[in-house]
Amino acid sequence: MTTRPIRWLIALPLVASGWIGTLALVMRLGGDAPAALVLMPPEGLIGALPDGVSIVSSGPISVTLRGGNDLVATLYALGAPLVLPAGLTGCLPQSG
């Protein structure tokens, strides 16, 4: 029995979007990660960050931040479209 390539082409995006959705939901519900990764940060997000939030690293389409317990809610309130956990074992490194 062989697997057809079309099945892989359908399955891979579904698995990837499901995984990203799960990570985002865990963060939204109070996941305990050392930092938060904001994908596609809106214009002015960094300038609007409150005291106590620090920038850990940034990349061309993302920024990684650390802050208090309300960091995720603050980032969504400032217009972040997607906040994922960061700083965990196995997370991809970013350039500083």
Secondary structure by P-SEA (a helix, b strand, c coil): ccccaaaaaaaaaaaaaaaaaaaaaaaaacccccbbbbcccccccccccccccccccccccccccccccaaaaaaaaacccbbbbccccccccccc
